[in-house]
């Protein structure tokens, strides 16, 4: 049986970077409360914190090390508390998309999932196309990797050796797997650190050295774990991907491009999740009665609301109409950062009376479905990199331009979800006494063009979750029309959305943006 491993290393770190672009390139330590020290709270002492994960630039700090010891080794690192629930939601979304590709998918810890490849290459027209589909289930910033082998452990090691966004396949021959594994350290074995340290103490540092040992001696010293490790080092892994049992709940999750207390932002996210949910095998063609919304609230406890509708919804548009009706007067308790949706209470179409007339909402849904098919055709022609979006107005009078509208892909199967538009674009501005006098626009050869300021206004939104302080100028350029730029006086922390992980560079203060 051929098995693929989709691997996302440091998923929590990468998710924090996706939410906070100013963290990109910085040394980060994620910590969590030590589960073994919970009783300390009852004794009036603070709970000890331990390291959950570190960024690639931090070395010599393993998971589980006391946070105080980690900070003594890397005092300049940024310390953040790990949001395990959010990381699990993000990973669950990736696994959910993988189940669209393959029927047998099994998670093996945060960021690692195994897929049974049997028959998939015939279904999708080749192994390379299957791998491409798998890689596209995760955001590009997560740098997913894929390994393919005849066994879970070899597939995992192959994924470890892959470059970000690429795949590695172990040669399919009698000695190919063992030869491939031989140079890897014993540290990759799925055993406890104590056994790893003992193997090193016995001068067994690589899987090749472990495979060359006498099995009887290993079993005598390490018991069943010694035999298991010896077999894995030789590429012998009989474990198979366990198909998950079908359940009666469909879960979806999306991270918002910015924290917001707007009902329209919530409804836009719910619409996107519903369209995705109603394409799932567990819900497609069925009716649903129960919907559970959960949102992470900035600086407060999570907010949730269970909705039970009177008439079971057979489509995303019908479910959206019912949910919007129930929540039409809802006041959110604060700024929400993400939205999780659970759909349950399924029933077949028997006993459900069909409407006598076609609903206008269903006509809109049909148009979206046709656009989704066009979008998939375009993605097939362009290597899956292009998408069609619809623009949704969420807060047209908001003072920050990138929080007025969002774009949502017309294809519910798209990896992208809800994104901001009209994002600031970095430009180089020449100043005289703080006033712009020239601008070098991207794509113009970086040649400065003389500019004259004809209007100016300031923005100081100190009360926002992420404060925004900007000075906007309308410039008249030589030989062209007006241009709006702003100076970000708070640095990169004043850029409130995730888009700038691609372009933001510490120290640049000027940005172009239509106002």
Order of alpha helices (4+ residues) and beta strands (2+ residues): beta-alpha-beta-alpha-beta-alpha-beta-alpha-beta-beta-alpha-alpha-beta-alpha-beta-alpha-alpha-alpha-alpha-alpha-beta-alpha-beta-beta-alpha-beta-alpha-beta-beta-beta-beta-beta-beta-beta-beta-beta-beta
